[in-house]
Amino acid sequence: MPLWLKRSIQIFSGLILLVIVIFIGLAMYVSANKKELQAAITKELNKNLNGNLTIETIEPTFLKGFPNVSVSLKKVEIKDSLWNIHHHSLLTAGDLDISVNTMALLKGTIEIRKVTINDASIYLYTDSNGYSNTSVFKKKPEKEPEVKEESSSATQIRRFDLNAVRFILDNRKGNKLFLFAIQDFSGKIDYPSSGWKADVNLKTLVRSLAFNTKRGSFVKDKLLEGKMDISYNEKAGMIEVKPNTLNIGTDPFILGAKFKLSKDPVEFSISVEAPHILWKNASALLAPNITSRLNMFNLNKPIFAKAIIEGNMGAGGDPSIFVKARIKDNTLTGFGGVVDNCNFAGVYTNNFINGKGYTDENSAIKLYHFSGSYKELPFTIDTVFIHNLDKPVATGIFKSQFNVAKLGTLLGTDVLNFTKGTADVKLNYSADIVDFKLNKPMLTGTINVKNADVSYVPRNVNFKNTSIFLDFKGPDLLIHDIRLQSGKSVVFMDGSVKNFLNLYYNSPEKILLNWRMHSPDLYLGDFLAFLGTRKNRVPVKSKNKSNSFATQINTMLEKGNAEINLRVDKVHYSKFTGTNATADVFLSENGLSLKNVSLKHGGGLIKLNGKLQQNGRLNNFALNTVVSNVNISNFFYSFDNFGLESPTYKNLRGSFFTKTNITGSIDGQGKLIPRSMNGNVSFDLKKGALVNYNAVKSIGKFAFPFRNLDNITFDNLNGNFDINGRLVTIKPMMINSSLLNMNLAGVYATTGKGTNILLDVPLRNPKKDEDIIDKQELKERRMKGIVVHILATDGEDGKIKFKLVGKKDKEN
């Protein structure tokens, strides 16, 4: 072995031996002076206390702190001066280990380098008057900062280690309760000129973090674990926890905080950021009153969230809470529905209006640039604003463009079934939130539907190329530019509904629509389905719950009322065609009412008023009509001869005038129910003619062989009929024609048997009196000569049979 190496080993071994000897000597010194050392340590620790620190026993633990001298303090307790009143010790520790600087000890001074606390309780108590047991620590007098980086103060602690420590901050004045079950709280402390810095390892279970015990705890029963960088600036009186990643439960957070000790009460600001966390996990970290509100929603994918909590340790109540979040390509559940492909940025604050307090009433949620898809309907909302979480109200501007065929996913297809078309929606809404659902939103804005094909399923009515523009104005609904096409009919409409939204939500059956309608061509046959029996709506299966929106729409369409001012260029029904038609129509659940109906037909004018009431499969009607100067042949043709078998429109000529007051029934196809008509008809036929009427010709060819039976003319024919089912009572009337004159009265059966009409026919040829101008003379000559009495009755073949009767038979 080289000599230099041998000498080095000898020197090194000597140094080690010297240290061992010194350390053994120190151990012997500590053991020999245990009572004095305990008293010195107690005295040192009590220097800056306004109270009392007690240590039951002190034992040397040399190897723990080598090369420093370590001692273990058993059953350590720190009490403030008012402990006898509140009985909350600031510190009770079963085992407190202190490592003391060896060199300082040799000089006769105590310099604590490390403190280890095991199985302990730290209780920071503040009573309702604001007194705190932390007053046990004396305040240091202000002094100039030292130039040296490290202070030589004997009370500086370089390292600390807390295990199984229960930390409690109980502020009765501020209603605050912090309770931590610390499993590990360890680190080292440096002392720069500004104050101190600590690098900390933390693992603790948060039992309570209640900034207001009336509201409940934040982060309750969550494990908090990670590293912390803590510094104290003595001049600013500020403790700062620099942002660092910690785990709260299973989720990583970036946590930072500031505590301003120079303020009374102490002010704090805590920042908690979660880069990737589930919504439910994030809301569960907040106080129950906030959690219950945020749980109005749920998002099934992780989100970014950040919360800033600011307040003080005084009696100021809740702290200020500001939360912001970013959501991308997520699924939102809330407001009673599910939104897919959801994107938005959101914030929550409990201080919406400064000075109004940190309360639910002054809380708000804002969701910016909200977009998504609800039941396959894409939409955007610039800002969703929910204010006053005590009685939450949501507002925003809803925008959407979609194919209306997708409305089936929202409305179902058993009321309105859309198959094509587009919709453009822009609505400002305001709605209460009840049981986490939007309740009766108030709307302003527009809905524009174009080129839509839709079926009203309960009535089996189909509309093509439909357009509609809905304009919500406050409580009212204005409806513009409606185009409906069903079959060959095209209808243009606009109108309004007063107090629409209120009635829609509360009493849809009371809705009254005011319509103005115009049609160039209206074919009533296209709408006959409204006369048929309404199809029952298929109930929604219970597992999907009731579609309230579809139910309200269905109720409104079926039970709501409408007042319509109608103008039609041409109206068609079966063989009837009218022009320049106008009408006031009132629609209700049970039928319709017609007023001021006027239209041109057959060169004349028809006016009517009436009602149509649906009663099961029948539709009962009541009509009052006035027909003026209508071509009688066209008139009878258009209405299928009004059920008469003879004469028909082919036999009639002339200008027809009539007034009717009748009731009756029609079926679901618009056809008259046989024998259902009742009422009164009066008529006047001017310049009329009976052409090729076989019933007259069959008798006339024998009775009047030299008269024109093919064209029997009437200068003025009028009469009055009472209708009772299939029987028509002809009140006495005088007929003056080119063939003959006659008086008649009786009963005519439109179908079946029952005809019994008596005719008084003078055989005198009316041609002989053509030159007589005097009306009185004509009347006197009219019945002169031979008068034939004819009875029209039922024949065996079902046709009318005419037979001569005597005057005596007539009187009987």
Secondary structure, 3 states (H helix, E strand, C coil): CCHHHHHHHHHHHHHHHHHHHHHHHHHHHHHHCHHHHHHHHHHHHHCCECEEEEEEEEEECHHHHCCCEEEEEEEEEEEECCHHHHCCCCEEEEEEEEEECHHHHHCCCCCEEEEEEEEEEEEEEECCCCCEHHHHECCCCCCCCCCCCCCCCCCCCCEEEEEEEEEEEEECCCCEEEEEEEEEEEEEEECCCCEEEEEEEEEEEEEEEECECCCECCCCCEEEEEEEEEEEECCCCEEEEEEEEEEECCEEEEEEEEEECCCCCCEEEEEEEEEEECHHHHHCCCCHHHHHHHCCEEECCCEEEEEEEEEECCCCCCCEEEEEEEEEEEEEEEECEEEEEEEEEEEEECCCCCCCCCCCCCCEEEEEEEEEEECCEEEEEEEEEEECCCCCEEEEEEEEEEEHHHHHHHHCCCCEEEEEEEEEEEEEEEEEEECCEEEEEEEEEEEEEEEEEEEEHHHCEEEEEEEEEEEEECCEEEEEEEEEEECCEEEEEEEEECCHHHHHHHCHHHCEEEEEEEEEEEEHHHHHHHHCCCCCCCCCCHHHCCCHHHHHHHHHHHHCEEEEEEEEEEEEECCEEEEEEEEEEEEECCEEEEEEEEEEECCEEEEEEEEEEEECCEEEEEEEEEEEEEEHHHHHHHCHHHHCCCCCHHHEEEEEEEEEEEEEEECCCCCECCCCCEEEEEEEEEEEEEECCHHHHHHHHHHCCCCCCCEEEEEEEEEEEEEECCEEEEEEEEEEECCCEEEEEEEEECCCCCCEEEEEEECCCHHHHCCCCCHHHHHHHHCCCCEEEEEEEECCCCCEEEEEECHHHHHC
